[in-house]
């Protein structure tokens, strides 16, 4: 029996996180067989991210794509119906483009807000409204990770132990998401 050389290792699956700062700052686990790449754009609008998705992600040759985007549009301006529709359209575009690359997609719901001085009930409602539409994007090769089910209390806000501020997660929040994510991509 021939011993395997150090150069003959099992293939590494490339998991690319794409979206806004929440994707860029995603704290990833260190696991054999998986290489995590953050391709987020802090402050990026959903429309901007949809326009640049292919250019930014395709060269990374992803085996799995994790999407998290939309909060900047909803929290940064008017969270009304027009903005909600634009965010949903951008998410639909990115999901379609991700499937064109032929990599499985994990579409995360937009993380709800955590409580704090900048948390807005209108923004929270807009996040919930967009998230309610996301199951319509689930098709063959697209799974939905419900971030609220992992991160939020009964009031719908992210638990304080999982939040760095109203918009961003703590290491503990990303650790909880990683558990749910790994069940999807390894299961």
Buried (B, 14 or more C-beta within 10 A) or exposed (E): EEEEEEEEEEEEBBBBBBBBBBBBBBBBEEBEEBBBBBBBBEEBBBBBBBBBBBEBBBEBEBBBBBBBBBBBBBBEEEBEEEBBEBBBEBBBBBBBBBBEBEBBBBBBBBBBBBBEEEBBEEBBEBBBBBBEBBEEBEEEEBBBBBBBEBBBEEEBBBBEEBBBEBBBBBEBBBEBBBEBBBEBBEE
